[in-house]
Amino acid sequence: MQPIPRKVKNVNVYPYIDWKGGGVGPVILPVIEGASGTYAVGTLITSIFYNLDLNSVTQKSKLGIHQRYVAIGETEDGTSFTTPWMYCTNASNNPEFGRTINLLKPDLDAINTEVLPEYITLGPLTDITVTQSFPPPAIGEILLIENGSGNVIATRTGTPHEMGIEVTGGNRVGQLRTGMKNIMITGKNKDGKTVTMGNLTCLNPNDPAIFLHQFGG
């Protein structure tokens, strides 16, 4: 199902904390209050896509690119909604949040990095940012590459085909290594739209660096 954006209002955005300490949990203050924008939910085979785009917000505290957030708000008719946690993919005053969930394998992390598969190019990307999330229960991420360029890619064979991103150039802030997991990449496509892929693994740390979201191990 193609995602159809719905107008939303009175949206509050909060940092997402996976509270496992028991009790009522910590007090979480909103990063954004009373915002408006659009919220879209779509499906493709076994994946669900969530996207929240907000307009001209005032941030009470600074958003972090690729950090996790959850939003609560209302649709135009006053129906309440709560998003699943999503990644911030644009931390400007017109912020964007998104997440893709694979219903069959929501915690994909099994990989085989011994052989780099052949892949095809699906489309160009610019303004690429690459980060690695700390494994739970830690919070935060490491910036690896900023201002890179590259392409969305997919393997030539496989069921399903494994998708990912190749990154050329850019400023390498952190050290890449083969087999690094929990990689998230954001960039702009040829239409200027934000493209985000998470749960990637580095298969090649050289230039171009290759990151794939693998479905088998």
Backbone as CSV, one residue per row, in Angstrom:
resi,resn,N_x,N_y,N_z,CA_x,CA_y,CA_z,C_x,C_y,C_z
1,MET,0.831,-1.191,0.000,0.000,0.000,0.000,0.864,1.239,0.000
2,GLN,0.645,2.119,-0.983,1.383,3.362,-1.054,1.006,4.251,0.126
3,PRO,2.006,4.766,0.876,1.663,5.611,2.016,0.996,6.910,1.564
4,ILE,-0.130,7.265,2.194,-0.856,8.499,1.902,-0.712,9.423,3.108
5,PRO,0.015,10.530,2.966,0.190,11.438,4.102,-1.139,12.020,4.558
6,ARG,-1.360,12.013,5.864,-2.537,12.627,6.471,-2.099,13.827,7.283
7,LYS,-2.865,14.915,7.203,-2.526,16.099,7.971,-2.739,15.823,9.466
8,VAL,-1.799,16.289,10.276,-1.866,16.096,11.722,-1.585,17.421,12.429
9,LYS,-2.028,17.501,13.686,-1.896,18.727,14.468,-1.631,18.374,15.926
10,ASN,-1.292,19.409,16.703,-1.044,19.231,18.140,-0.073,18.086,18.410
11,VAL,0.980,18.042,17.615,1.946,16.948,17.710,3.049,17.303,18.708
12,ASN,3.241,16.441,19.685,4.369,16.537,20.601,5.352,15.415,20.301
13,VAL,6.629,15.739,20.268,7.672,14.758,19.971,8.562,14.596,21.194
14,TYR,8.783,13.349,21.601,9.559,13.050,22.804,10.750,12.146,22.457
15,PRO,11.860,12.304,23.152,12.937,11.319,22.999,12.428,9.946,23.413
16,TYR,12.831,8.924,22.664,12.411,7.567,22.984,13.428,6.936,23.924
17,ILE,12.916,6.411,25.045,13.761,5.704,25.999,13.134,4.347,26.265
18,ASP,13.891,3.286,26.040,13.417,1.928,26.305,13.590,1.659,27.791
19,TRP,12.558,2.014,28.567,12.655,1.968,30.022,12.463,0.540,30.524
20,LYS,13.488,-0.024,31.146,13.431,-1.397,31.638,13.695,-1.466,33.138
21,GLY,13.607,-0.315,33.797,13.956,-0.294,35.208,12.808,-0.577,36.149
22,GLY,11.599,-0.791,35.628,10.460,-1.000,36.495,9.900,0.328,36.986
23,GLY,8.781,0.282,37.690,8.182,1.518,38.186,7.583,2.338,37.063
24,VAL,7.473,3.630,37.294,6.814,4.510,36.320,7.779,5.025,35.261
25,GLY,9.062,4.841,35.455,10.020,5.317,34.462,10.369,6.780,34.660
26,PRO,11.317,7.277,33.868,11.757,8.662,34.008,10.732,9.633,33.434
27,VAL,10.806,10.891,33.848,9.971,11.946,33.277,10.623,12.414,31.977
28,ILE,9.881,12.351,30.872,10.410,12.719,29.570,9.751,14.011,29.116
29,LEU,10.531,15.039,28.875,10.007,16.317,28.405,10.027,16.351,26.882
30,PRO,9.043,17.004,26.265,8.987,17.034,24.799,10.098,17.883,24.198
31,VAL,10.572,17.441,23.044,11.524,18.224,22.260,10.765,19.226,21.393
32,ILE,9.570,18.845,20.945,8.713,19.688,20.106,7.302,19.619,20.665
33,GLU,6.607,20.762,20.716,5.238,20.808,21.207,4.318,21.500,20.206
34,GLY,3.089,20.986,20.080,2.039,21.646,19.331,2.308,21.827,17.854
35,ALA,3.039,20.904,17.245,3.412,21.046,15.838,2.315,20.516,14.917
36,SER,2.395,20.889,13.649,1.512,20.357,12.618,2.354,19.835,11.472
37,GLY,1.741,19.005,10.623,2.468,18.441,9.497,1.701,17.294,8.894
38,THR,2.421,16.248,8.456,1.790,15.075,7.864,2.380,13.803,8.461
39,TYR,1.526,12.763,8.529,1.938,11.456,9.035,1.459,10.403,8.046
40,ALA,2.349,9.505,7.636,2.005,8.496,6.636,2.449,7.126,7.110
41,VAL,1.596,6.130,6.851,1.901,4.730,7.130,1.635,3.934,5.860
42,GLY,2.614,3.191,5.382,2.443,2.394,4.176,3.021,1.012,4.353
43,THR,2.685,0.106,3.445,3.173,-1.266,3.513,3.715,-1.698,2.162
44,LEU,4.691,-2.606,2.188,5.218,-3.228,0.984,5.631,-4.646,1.347
45,ILE,4.878,-5.602,0.852,5.093,-7.030,1.146,5.068,-7.226,2.668
46,THR,6.209,-7.456,3.308,6.223,-7.695,4.750,6.789,-6.523,5.536
47,SER,6.901,-5.355,4.913,7.464,-4.195,5.587,6.400,-3.115,5.792
48,ILE,6.504,-2.385,6.904,5.650,-1.242,7.191,6.537,-0.006,7.267
49,PHE,6.115,1.073,6.589,6.879,2.311,6.550,6.126,3.396,7.326
50,TYR,6.817,4.093,8.216,6.245,5.197,8.971,7.032,6.471,8.648
51,ASN,6.319,7.561,8.372,6.974,8.840,8.092,6.184,9.979,8.717
52,LEU,6.863,10.832,9.446,6.261,12.018,10.062,7.069,13.235,9.652
53,ASP,6.433,14.190,8.985,7.077,15.435,8.555,6.367,16.597,9.237
54,LEU,7.118,17.457,9.921,6.538,18.584,10.649,6.987,19.909,10.040
55,ASN,6.168,20.948,10.251,6.394,22.243,9.607,6.770,23.322,10.611
56,SER,7.852,24.021,10.344,8.223,25.259,11.042,8.080,25.143,12.555
57,VAL,8.759,24.182,13.137,8.638,23.965,14.579,9.695,24.767,15.340
58,THR,9.417,24.965,16.612,10.396,25.531,17.533,10.853,24.416,18.456
59,GLN,12.119,24.109,18.395,12.645,23.003,19.186,12.992,23.484,20.588
60,LYS,12.435,22.812,21.594,12.740,23.145,22.980,14.126,22.642,23.374
61,SER,14.548,21.585,22.741,15.933,21.120,22.829,16.292,20.582,21.464
62,LYS,17.583,20.501,21.166,18.015,20.182,19.816,17.753,18.729,19.458
63,LEU,17.153,18.517,18.292,16.992,17.162,17.772,18.345,16.593,17.371
64,GLY,18.477,15.276,17.472,19.700,14.603,17.050,19.447,13.752,15.825
65,ILE,20.212,13.964,14.768,20.042,13.161,13.562,20.269,11.689,13.891
66,HIS,19.346,10.829,13.445,19.367,9.379,13.655,19.089,8.973,15.094
67,GLN,18.719,9.935,15.948,18.261,9.578,17.287,16.817,9.083,17.217
68,ARG,16.363,8.370,18.260,15.021,7.798,18.278,14.042,8.740,19.000
69,TYR,12.855,8.863,18.412,11.815,9.717,18.985,10.455,9.044,18.810
70,VAL,9.498,9.455,19.637,8.116,9.013,19.508,7.232,10.248,19.527
71,ALA,6.150,10.224,18.766,5.280,11.392,18.647,3.847,11.036,19.022
72,ILE,3.161,12.012,19.635,1.753,11.888,19.988,1.039,13.106,19.419
73,GLY,-0.113,12.889,18.764,-0.822,14.016,18.185,-2.234,13.664,17.794
74,GLU,-2.811,14.494,16.903,-4.179,14.297,16.444,-4.241,14.455,14.931
75,THR,-5.157,13.696,14.317,-5.459,13.923,12.904,-6.403,15.122,12.796
76,GLU,-6.736,15.513,11.569,-7.583,16.698,11.377,-8.943,16.575,12.053
77,ASP,-9.472,15.346,12.159,-10.793,15.166,12.769,-10.727,14.981,14.276
78,GLY,-9.523,15.150,14.855,-9.365,15.065,16.299,-9.048,13.693,16.840
79,THR,-8.878,12.708,15.963,-8.522,11.362,16.407,-7.076,11.323,16.892
80,SER,-6.872,10.779,18.085,-5.520,10.713,18.641,-4.706,9.610,17.977
81,PHE,-3.408,9.822,17.877,-2.511,8.783,17.366,-1.188,8.856,18.102
82,THR,-0.518,7.734,18.169,0.831,7.638,18.724,1.682,6.858,17.736
83,THR,2.818,7.381,17.375,3.695,6.689,16.431,4.517,5.636,17.168
84,PRO,5.029,4.636,16.455,6.100,3.830,17.037,7.346,4.710,17.134
85,TRP,8.369,4.242,17.825,9.576,5.066,17.816,10.107,5.145,16.387
86,MET,10.637,6.310,16.051,11.151,6.563,14.710,12.498,7.280,14.812
87,TYR,13.264,7.193,13.730,14.528,7.911,13.660,14.293,9.323,13.142
88,CYS,15.026,10.283,13.681,15.040,11.621,13.105,15.953,11.608,11.880
89,THR,15.387,11.937,10.711,16.170,11.931,9.480,16.464,13.330,8.964
90,ASN,15.858,14.328,9.587,16.113,15.730,9.247,15.917,16.519,10.533
91,ALA,16.978,17.132,11.051,16.937,17.786,12.360,16.763,19.300,12.256
92,SER,16.291,19.796,11.105,16.081,21.225,10.929,14.787,21.650,11.609
93,ASN,14.352,22.899,11.379,13.080,23.359,11.920,11.884,22.847,11.124
94,ASN,12.137,22.083,10.057,11.115,21.310,9.350,11.512,19.836,9.453
95,PRO,11.459,19.288,10.663,12.057,17.968,10.897,11.282,16.839,10.248
96,GLU,11.994,15.756,9.983,11.410,14.554,9.408,11.831,13.347,10.249
97,PHE,10.881,12.421,10.393,11.125,11.207,11.159,10.639,10.016,10.348
98,GLY,11.309,8.882,10.469,10.890,7.719,9.700,11.412,6.429,10.283
99,ARG,10.739,5.345,9.897,11.171,4.020,10.317,10.532,2.988,9.409
100,THR,11.275,1.920,9.108,10.757,0.779,8.363,10.873,-0.455,9.248
101,ILE,9.770,-1.190,9.389,9.747,-2.396,10.219,9.450,-3.597,9.331
102,ASN,10.323,-4.594,9.351,10.075,-5.860,8.652,9.343,-6.790,9.604
103,LEU,8.116,-7.163,9.264,7.289,-7.941,10.166,7.810,-9.360,10.394
104,LEU,8.514,-9.907,9.407,9.015,-11.274,9.547,10.288,-11.327,10.361
105,LYS,11.146,-10.314,10.172,12.438,-10.307,10.854,12.736,-8.897,11.351
106,PRO,12.079,-8.466,12.452,12.257,-7.092,12.922,13.626,-6.809,13.506
107,ASP,14.382,-7.823,13.863,15.687,-7.602,14.482,16.800,-8.239,13.663
108,LEU,16.770,-7.963,12.359,17.766,-8.558,11.473,19.167,-8.129,11.871
109,ASP,20.053,-9.105,12.103,21.442,-8.756,12.356,22.395,-9.878,11.959
110,ALA,21.839,-10.978,11.443,22.688,-12.091,11.033,23.205,-11.842,9.629
111,ILE,24.542,-11.885,9.445,25.122,-11.573,8.152,26.278,-12.507,7.838
112,ASN,26.637,-12.508,6.586,27.851,-13.185,6.144,28.637,-12.169,5.342
113,THR,29.757,-11.704,5.896,30.516,-10.633,5.257,31.752,-11.138,4.533
114,GLU,31.851,-12.438,4.325,33.062,-12.964,3.706,33.139,-12.642,2.219
115,VAL,31.985,-12.590,1.538,31.969,-12.337,0.103,31.079,-11.133,-0.194
116,LEU,31.608,-10.161,-0.912,30.826,-8.993,-1.284,30.010,-9.332,-2.527
117,PRO,28.671,-9.308,-2.429,27.849,-9.715,-3.568,27.850,-8.669,-4.675
118,GLU,27.546,-9.097,-5.907,27.361,-8.149,-6.996,26.064,-7.392,-6.782
119,TYR,26.080,-6.112,-7.154,24.889,-5.323,-6.918,24.622,-4.386,-8.087
120,ILE,23.382,-3.892,-8.145,22.973,-2.947,-9.177,22.650,-1.611,-8.521
121,THR,22.749,-0.548,-9.321,22.473,0.796,-8.827,21.017,1.160,-9.090
122,LEU,20.320,1.640,-8.051,18.908,1.990,-8.167,18.656,3.489,-8.258
123,GLY,19.570,4.302,-7.735,19.365,5.740,-7.800,20.417,6.485,-7.001
124,PRO,20.741,7.741,-7.414,21.797,8.500,-6.755,21.336,9.160,-5.454
125,LEU,22.299,9.404,-4.571,22.060,10.114,-3.325,23.141,11.163,-3.109
126,THR,22.773,12.250,-2.467,23.719,13.276,-2.058,23.497,13.600,-0.586
127,ASP,24.377,14.435,-0.019,24.257,14.871,1.387,24.109,13.668,2.327
128,ILE,24.949,12.671,2.126,24.837,11.429,2.893,25.492,11.561,4.267
129,THR,24.771,11.101,5.285,25.299,11.001,6.646,25.236,9.542,7.076
130,VAL,26.328,9.046,7.631,26.408,7.652,8.077,26.723,7.637,9.573
131,THR,25.893,6.938,10.348,26.149,6.801,11.778,26.023,5.345,12.190
132,GLN,26.571,5.029,13.365,26.398,3.710,13.960,25.777,3.886,15.338
133,SER,24.664,3.191,15.596,24.004,3.250,16.895,24.717,2.339,17.881
134,PHE,24.781,2.785,19.138,25.300,1.924,20.192,24.315,0.790,20.442
135,PRO,24.791,-0.428,20.690,23.854,-1.524,21.006,23.175,-1.274,22.342
136,PRO,21.892,-1.742,22.513,21.183,-1.575,23.784,21.993,-2.185,24.921
137,PRO,21.927,-1.634,26.146,21.027,-0.560,26.562,21.605,0.838,26.396
138,ALA,22.726,0.983,25.704,23.315,2.303,25.521,22.426,3.174,24.634
139,ILE,22.599,4.489,24.744,21.827,5.451,23.950,22.801,6.345,23.200
140,GLY,22.521,6.600,21.928,23.353,7.498,21.145,23.943,6.811,19.940
141,GLU,24.786,7.553,19.215,25.399,6.997,18.028,26.732,7.665,17.749
142,ILE,27.503,7.039,16.843,28.798,7.556,16.418,28.663,8.037,14.984
143,LEU,29.111,9.253,14.705,29.136,9.771,13.348,30.327,9.170,12.614
144,LEU,30.067,8.554,11.452,31.125,7.908,10.682,31.491,8.691,9.420
145,ILE,30.480,9.106,8.651,30.711,9.846,7.409,29.676,10.964,7.313
146,GLU,30.099,12.134,6.853,29.162,13.218,6.582,29.491,13.843,5.227
147,ASN,28.449,14.381,4.599,28.577,15.061,3.296,29.096,14.135,2.197
148,GLY,28.699,12.874,2.253,29.081,11.936,1.211,28.085,11.934,0.058
149,SER,28.432,11.218,-1.003,27.517,10.990,-2.119,27.527,9.502,-2.414
150,GLY,26.592,9.055,-3.259,26.565,7.631,-3.556,25.286,7.203,-4.225
151,ASN,24.880,5.960,-3.964,23.728,5.387,-4.640,22.999,4.399,-3.736
152,VAL,21.690,4.307,-3.941,20.929,3.185,-3.400,21.238,1.976,-4.272
153,ILE,21.497,0.830,-3.660,21.901,-0.356,-4.410,21.069,-1.557,-3.981
154,ALA,21.123,-2.625,-4.783,20.490,-3.894,-4.444,21.306,-5.006,-5.063
155,THR,21.320,-6.155,-4.415,22.050,-7.296,-4.954,21.360,-7.810,-6.217
156,ARG,22.143,-8.368,-7.141,21.594,-8.878,-8.401,20.777,-10.149,-8.196
157,THR,21.115,-10.915,-7.172,20.409,-12.174,-6.922,19.923,-12.208,-5.489
158,GLY,19.022,-13.133,-5.217,18.515,-13.301,-3.858,17.016,-13.141,-3.803
159,THR,16.397,-13.784,-2.817,14.963,-13.672,-2.589,14.743,-13.475,-1.093
160,PRO,14.479,-12.234,-0.611,14.401,-11.036,-1.445,15.788,-10.499,-1.766
161,HIS,15.857,-9.581,-2.735,17.113,-8.890,-3.001,17.495,-8.072,-1.778
162,GLU,18.793,-8.021,-1.507,19.270,-7.265,-0.354,19.597,-5.845,-0.790
163,MET,19.011,-4.862,-0.108,19.188,-3.462,-0.486,20.162,-2.772,0.446
164,GLY,20.718,-1.686,-0.029,21.654,-0.929,0.782,22.087,0.337,0.085
165,ILE,23.241,0.835,0.480,23.757,2.105,-0.037,25.264,2.002,-0.196
166,GLU,25.777,2.538,-1.306,27.217,2.719,-1.459,27.516,4.197,-1.252
167,VAL,28.594,4.490,-0.545,28.947,5.870,-0.201,30.338,6.170,-0.719
168,THR,30.421,7.247,-1.505,31.692,7.678,-2.078,32.088,9.016,-1.481
169,GLY,33.355,9.132,-1.113,33.863,10.407,-0.621,33.237,10.801,0.697
170,GLY,33.113,12.115,0.889,32.602,12.624,2.151,33.696,12.750,3.190
171,ASN,33.332,13.323,4.301,34.269,13.508,5.410,34.156,12.323,6.357
172,ARG,35.197,11.512,6.429,35.186,10.336,7.295,35.590,10.750,8.707
173,VAL,34.578,10.836,9.563,34.799,11.285,10.930,35.221,10.124,11.826
174,GLY,34.589,8.954,11.618,34.913,7.770,12.407,35.533,6.698,11.541
175,GLN,36.004,5.632,12.184,36.674,4.547,11.475,35.682,3.455,11.097
176,LEU,35.634,3.126,9.811,34.788,2.043,9.321,35.549,0.730,9.346
177,ARG,34.824,-0.359,9.655,35.414,-1.695,9.631,34.405,-2.659,9.015
178,THR,34.899,-3.645,8.303,34.027,-4.685,7.756,33.296,-5.394,8.885
179,GLY,31.990,-5.561,8.722,31.188,-6.257,9.718,30.525,-5.361,10.732
180,MET,30.796,-4.043,10.693,30.132,-3.130,11.626,28.621,-3.154,11.383
181,LYS,27.849,-3.269,12.460,26.394,-3.360,12.369,25.741,-2.103,12.931
182,ASN,24.409,-2.120,12.924,23.610,-1.004,13.449,23.950,0.308,12.757
183,ILE,24.202,0.216,11.448,24.521,1.405,10.657,23.225,2.020,10.125
184,MET,23.154,3.365,10.189,22.015,4.079,9.620,22.541,5.153,8.683
185,ILE,21.878,5.292,7.526,22.325,6.240,6.501,21.148,7.087,6.044
186,THR,21.378,8.390,5.955,20.394,9.333,5.440,21.018,10.122,4.296
187,GLY,20.231,10.364,3.242,20.701,11.164,2.118,19.527,11.766,1.371
188,LYS,19.819,12.526,0.328,18.794,13.136,-0.510,18.817,12.484,-1.890
189,ASN,17.614,12.123,-2.402,17.546,11.571,-3.751,17.511,12.690,-4.777
190,LYS,17.364,12.348,-6.054,17.441,13.349,-7.112,16.311,14.367,-7.045
191,ASP,15.223,14.023,-6.332,14.102,14.940,-6.171,14.217,15.775,-4.903
192,GLY,15.305,15.609,-4.172,15.500,16.362,-2.940,14.797,15.778,-1.732
193,LYS,14.221,14.575,-1.872,13.533,13.924,-0.771,14.541,13.156,0.092
194,THR,14.241,13.106,1.388,15.112,12.390,2.305,14.910,10.887,2.188
195,VAL,16.009,10.160,2.040,15.988,8.696,1.993,16.779,8.180,3.191
196,THR,16.200,7.247,3.924,16.857,6.714,5.114,16.811,5.196,5.107
197,MET,17.923,4.575,5.429,17.975,3.129,5.633,18.682,2.856,6.952
198,GLY,18.088,1.956,7.732,18.691,1.575,9.003,18.997,0.102,9.057
199,ASN,19.609,-0.318,10.139,19.962,-1.724,10.363,20.831,-2.262,9.236
200,LEU,21.776,-1.438,8.783,22.702,-1.845,7.733,23.982,-2.400,8.336
201,THR,24.708,-3.146,7.513,26.008,-3.681,7.898,27.050,-3.253,6.878
202,CYS,28.222,-2.884,7.348,29.309,-2.484,6.451,29.971,-3.736,5.878
203,LEU,29.880,-3.898,4.549,30.525,-5.026,3.885,31.878,-4.651,3.301
204,ASN,32.075,-3.351,3.072,33.341,-2.878,2.520,33.595,-1.476,3.051
205,PRO,34.652,-1.260,3.852,34.899,0.051,4.451,35.685,0.999,3.552
206,ASN,36.058,0.556,2.344,36.891,1.371,1.469,36.046,2.420,0.738
207,ASP,36.561,2.979,-0.332,35.852,4.005,-1.098,35.602,3.486,-2.512
208,PRO,34.337,3.198,-2.904,33.130,3.445,-2.111,32.922,2.418,-1.010
209,ALA,32.350,2.885,0.098,31.973,1.989,1.194,30.619,1.366,0.850
210,ILE,30.461,0.089,1.186,29.252,-0.648,0.844,28.529,-1.064,2.123
211,PHE,27.250,-0.741,2.193,26.411,-1.092,3.341,25.174,-1.805,2.810
212,LEU,24.837,-2.976,3.387,23.657,-3.715,2.964,22.799,-4.096,4.166
213,HIS,21.500,-4.158,3.894,20.519,-4.666,4.857,20.249,-6.107,4.447
214,GLN,20.883,-7.050,5.135,20.841,-8.440,4.691,19.739,-9.222,5.369
215,PHE,19.135,-10.156,4.618,18.012,-10.926,5.101,18.385,-12.367,5.420
216,GLY,19.649,-12.693,5.420,20.060,-14.049,5.748,21.434,-14.058,6.339
217,GLY,21.830,-15.147,6.918,23.124,-15.167,7.520,23.811,-16.499,7.354
